Amino acid sequence: MNIGILSSQKIIFEFHEGYFLKKQYVEGSYRVIWDSGKIRWNENLYDELIFEPASDKSSFILRDVVIGKNFHWERKEDQRFQGILKFIVEDCQITAINIIDTEDYLISVISSEMSSTASFELLKAHAVISRSWLLTQIEKKKTVTERNIDFIENEKERIRWYDREDHKNFDLCADDHCQRYQGISRAYENFERVKKAVDSTRGEVLIWKNKVCDTRYSKCCGGISEEFQNCWENVEYPYLAKFRDSKKDTKIPDLTQEQEVVKWIKTRPEAFCNTSNKEILSQVLNNYDQETMDFYRWSVSYSRDELSALIAERSNIDFGIIQDLIPLKRGASGRIIKLKIIGSKRTMIIGKELEIRKILSKTHLYSSAFYVEQKGDIFTLHGAGWGHGVGLCQIGAAVMSEKGYSYDEILKHYYCDAEISKFTSFL
């Protein structure tokens, strides 16, 4: 796998146990700098640089890797990786790419998406879905030369969705846009345990009608899962159907209706992801994720002036003074797909769910499953869940694992009619 880690005009890195560049052994700390379309390293200019590990113990550290880009937990970290380190030039910057075996990649992913201390059955379940999602993205890259665009952008509407096809020079990125991949540091203290979870499911993927499933997942569905087509391209996947995140109560209210959404969010219906158990949450949430503890139900308030300024800044559209926010279309989980923004200067329809979340927050709103309460000049968004809500709900799955559900039972709950199968050509 080719994983894009970091892009910058200057990258500082450090080798441990040695690397080779064109048979030249190198160790220690270095930096590369973008220089008029080239990579400058040790006063020489290159179109690309490829460093190969000298041994199985070789590793490298990248300084100031940006994680959580554009989210409220965005920060920089020093991260350690194994495998090949490659530098290329793109968009007037240098990009650091890690080339690594797929199963080793998964060890990092399931430790970065969650915590390496997560229960073993949850780690196994996540290994299967991370592997399945990865395979579907590789297949897309082979067959799709450019995105099948179904965007709408005119004076009245802006309908966008975002997916992995944005990357051209590597398979996946290392951040939330694809799957979190933060090297070997996250798994270090529990490396053998995490490795065992990946090894015990080696080659296992979820299959539906002889095709590998596009196994999306999010932090917290909010009690009811969302459907794929409401967040990305207009394709329906039966295994990503709506369902209650519960075994006790399987009734699904019609959350496409506004009055049902208000009733749903005002209450806290029973669900696996309806938990405040800090021990369970710490298994799913890394330290920076735990800065946010209101996942199942949440509220955020803006004054009219604050909301008007925020929307103008985030959308680059001058709506004037915001007068109203009206949901026009909702999905199965109550997530808004189309939102009408009414301003004193302009009225416009915004979608899909992530575009709505981007515009209504300085980073990303937790989800688009919210209703609007307006009192005078105060707009309060009352919401449910964290993320798009499609597929596996990480917090819900953690609770299921703690309750004794096996990894295959967890997967069957979140991916309707999908089956676990060995993808032998992947081994």
SVG drawing of the C-alpha trace seen along z (x, -y; Angstrom):
<svg xmlns="http://www.w3.org/2000/svg" viewBox="-44 -41 70 59">
<polyline fill="none" stroke="black" stroke-width="0.4" points="0.0,0.0 1.1,-3.6 -0.1,-5.8 0.2,-9.6 1.3,-10.8 2.3,-14.4 2.5,-17.3 4.6,-20.4 7.3,-22.6 9.7,-21.3 9.7,-17.8 11.9,-16.7 12.5,-13.0 14.7,-10.6 16.0,-7.1 16.5,-4.3 18.3,-1.1 19.3,-2.5 17.9,-2.9 19.3,-2.7 19.1,-5.3 20.4,-3.9 22.6,-1.4 23.9,-4.3 23.3,-3.5 21.8,-6.5 20.9,-7.0 20.1,-9.9 18.0,-13.1 17.5,-15.0 15.1,-17.3 13.8,-17.7 12.7,-21.0 10.7,-21.9 12.9,-23.8 11.4,-25.1 9.6,-21.9 12.3,-19.6 13.2,-17.9 16.3,-19.3 18.2,-16.8 21.8,-17.2 22.2,-20.0 21.1,-17.7 17.9,-18.0 15.7,-15.0 12.4,-14.4 11.6,-11.8 13.4,-10.0 12.9,-6.4 14.5,-5.1 14.3,-1.4 14.7,0.2 18.1,1.9 16.5,4.5 13.2,5.7 13.9,3.4 14.3,0.3 11.9,-2.6 11.6,-6.3 10.0,-9.2 8.2,-12.0 8.0,-15.3 4.9,-17.5 2.5,-15.1 -1.0,-16.9 -3.8,-14.7 -7.5,-15.5 -7.2,-18.0 -10.0,-20.6 -11.6,-18.8 -11.7,-20.3 -8.9,-18.0 -6.5,-19.0 -2.8,-19.0 0.7,-18.0 2.4,-14.8 5.7,-13.0 4.9,-9.6 7.0,-6.5 6.6,-4.2 8.1,-1.0 8.5,-0.1 9.6,-2.3 9.7,-6.1 9.1,-7.9 9.1,-11.6 7.4,-13.1 6.6,-16.6 2.9,-17.5 1.0,-20.8 4.2,-22.8 4.9,-20.8 6.7,-17.6 4.6,-14.6 5.9,-11.8 4.5,-8.4 4.9,-5.2 4.9,-2.0 4.0,0.9 2.5,4.4 -1.3,4.4 -1.6,6.5 1.0,4.3 -1.0,1.3 -4.1,2.8 -2.2,3.2 -1.7,-0.6 -5.2,-1.4 -7.2,0.5 -4.9,-1.1 -5.3,-4.6 -9.0,-4.5 -9.6,-3.2 -7.3,-2.3 -4.9,0.7 -6.6,1.5 -10.0,2.1 -11.6,5.5 -10.2,8.3 -13.5,9.0 -13.8,5.4 -10.2,5.3 -11.0,8.4 -14.2,6.8 -12.4,3.6 -9.6,5.5 -12.2,7.2 -14.0,3.9 -10.8,1.9 -9.5,4.6 -12.8,4.8 -13.0,1.0 -9.4,1.0 -10.0,3.6 -13.0,1.7 -11.0,-1.5 -8.2,0.3 -10.7,1.7 -12.2,-1.7 -8.8,-3.1 -8.2,-0.4 -11.5,-1.0 -12.3,-4.7 -10.0,-7.2 -11.9,-10.2 -14.7,-10.7 -18.3,-10.1 -19.4,-13.6 -23.0,-14.1 -22.4,-17.4 -24.8,-20.3 -23.5,-23.9 -25.4,-26.9 -27.0,-30.0 -29.7,-28.0 -28.0,-24.8 -24.6,-23.5 -24.7,-19.7 -21.4,-18.0 -20.0,-14.8 -16.5,-13.8 -14.7,-10.4 -11.3,-8.7 -11.0,-9.4 -9.5,-12.8 -6.0,-11.1 -4.1,-10.7 -0.5,-9.9 -1.0,-7.3 -3.7,-4.8 -4.9,-6.3 -4.2,-9.2 -3.4,-8.7 -6.1,-10.8 -9.9,-10.7 -10.6,-11.4 -9.7,-7.7 -8.7,-5.6 -6.5,-6.8 -3.0,-5.5 -0.6,-6.8 2.3,-4.4 3.4,-1.9 3.4,-4.3 -0.3,-3.7 0.0,0.0 3.4,0.1 2.4,1.1 -0.1,3.7 1.6,4.6 1.4,8.4 -2.3,8.3 -3.2,6.0 -1.1,8.1 -2.9,11.2 -6.3,9.6 -5.2,8.9 -3.5,12.3 -6.5,14.2 -8.7,12.6 -6.0,12.7 -7.6,12.3 -11.2,12.1 -13.5,9.6 -17.2,9.0 -18.9,10.2 -22.3,9.5 -23.3,11.3 -19.7,12.3 -18.4,8.8 -16.4,7.2 -18.5,4.8 -17.7,1.1 -17.6,1.2 -18.1,-2.4 -18.0,-3.1 -18.3,-6.1 -17.9,-7.0 -21.5,-7.1 -24.7,-6.6 -26.9,-8.2 -29.2,-5.1 -30.2,-4.5 -27.8,-4.0 -27.7,-6.1 -27.8,-4.8 -24.9,-5.1 -26.5,-7.1 -27.4,-9.9 -23.8,-10.7 -21.9,-9.8 -22.8,-8.9 -26.3,-7.9 -25.7,-4.1 -27.7,-1.9 -25.9,0.9 -28.4,3.3 -25.8,4.2 -25.7,0.6 -29.4,0.4 -31.1,-1.5 -31.4,0.4 -31.7,-0.3 -28.5,0.0 -30.2,2.3 -31.3,5.9 -34.0,5.0 -35.9,2.5 -35.8,2.8 -38.6,0.3 -37.4,-2.5 -39.3,-5.8 -39.7,-7.7 -36.9,-10.2 -37.5,-11.7 -40.4,-13.6 -39.4,-16.7 -41.7,-16.0 -40.3,-12.5 -36.8,-13.9 -37.5,-16.3 -39.1,-13.6 -36.2,-11.2 -33.4,-13.7 -35.2,-15.1 -35.2,-11.6 -32.3,-9.2 -33.7,-5.9 -32.0,-2.7 -29.1,-1.8 -25.7,-0.2 -24.1,-3.5 -26.0,-5.2 -23.3,-4.9 -21.3,-7.2 -19.2,-4.4 -15.7,-5.9 -13.9,-2.6 -15.7,-1.4 -15.3,-4.8 -11.6,-4.8 -11.2,-1.6 -12.7,-3.3 -11.5,-6.9 -7.8,-7.9 -6.7,-10.7 -7.7,-13.6 -11.1,-12.0 -11.9,-12.0 -11.9,-15.8 -15.4,-15.3 -17.7,-13.3 -21.2,-14.2 -21.7,-11.7 -25.2,-10.3 -27.0,-13.6 -25.5,-17.1 -26.3,-20.8 -24.5,-23.8 -25.7,-27.5 -24.9,-30.5 -26.1,-34.1 -27.6,-35.3 -24.4,-37.4 -22.1,-34.5 -24.1,-32.1 -24.1,-34.7 -20.4,-35.2 -19.6,-31.5 -21.7,-30.5 -20.2,-33.3 -16.6,-32.3 -17.1,-28.5 -19.2,-28.7 -17.5,-31.7 -21.1,-32.9 -22.5,-36.2 -26.0,-35.2 -26.3,-38.5 -28.0,-38.1 -29.2,-34.5 -32.9,-34.4 -33.7,-30.7 -32.3,-27.1 -34.9,-24.8 -34.2,-21.0 -35.7,-20.0 -34.6,-16.3 -33.5,-13.9 -32.1,-10.4 -33.1,-7.3 -31.2,-8.4 -32.6,-11.9 -29.4,-13.3 -30.1,-16.3 -29.2,-15.7 -30.5,-19.1 -30.6,-22.2 -32.1,-25.5 -30.2,-28.5 -32.3,-31.7 -30.4,-35.0 -31.2,-38.6 -29.2,-38.7 -29.5,-35.2 -31.2,-31.8 -29.5,-28.6 -29.9,-24.8 -26.8,-23.0 -26.0,-19.3 -24.9,-16.5 -24.4,-15.8 -20.7,-16.5 -21.1,-19.8 -23.7,-20.8 -21.5,-19.9 -18.6,-21.9 -20.6,-25.0 -22.2,-25.0 -19.0,-24.7 -15.5,-26.1 -14.3,-22.5 -17.0,-19.9 -20.4,-19.7 -20.7,-16.3 -23.4,-15.2 -26.1,-16.5 -28.8,-14.7 -30.1,-17.8 -33.1,-20.0 -33.0,-23.8 -34.5,-25.7 -34.7,-29.5 -35.3,-31.8 -35.0,-35.4 -31.5,-35.9 -30.2,-32.5 -30.0,-29.4 -29.5,-26.1 -28.8,-22.9 -29.9,-19.8 -28.2,-16.8 -27.5,-13.0 -24.4,-11.0 -20.9,-11.7 -20.0,-11.2 -22.0,-10.1 -23.6,-7.1 -23.2,-4.6 -22.2,-1.0 -20.5,-0.1 -20.9,-2.4 -17.6,-2.2 -19.0,-3.1 -21.9,-0.8 -19.6,2.0 -17.4,1.5 -20.5,1.9 -21.5,5.0 -18.1,6.5 -18.2,5.7 -21.6,7.4 -20.0,10.6 -20.9,10.5 -18.3,12.1 -16.7,10.2 -18.9,12.1 -22.1,11.2 -21.0,7.6 -20.4,7.5 -23.8,9.2 -25.5,6.6 -24.0,3.6 -23.8,5.1 -27.2,6.6 -26.9,10.0 -23.2,9.6 -21.0,12.7 -17.4,13.2 -15.3,14.8 -11.6,15.4 -10.3,13.2 -7.5,15.7 -6.0,13.6 -5.3,10.9 -3.0,13.1"/>
</svg>
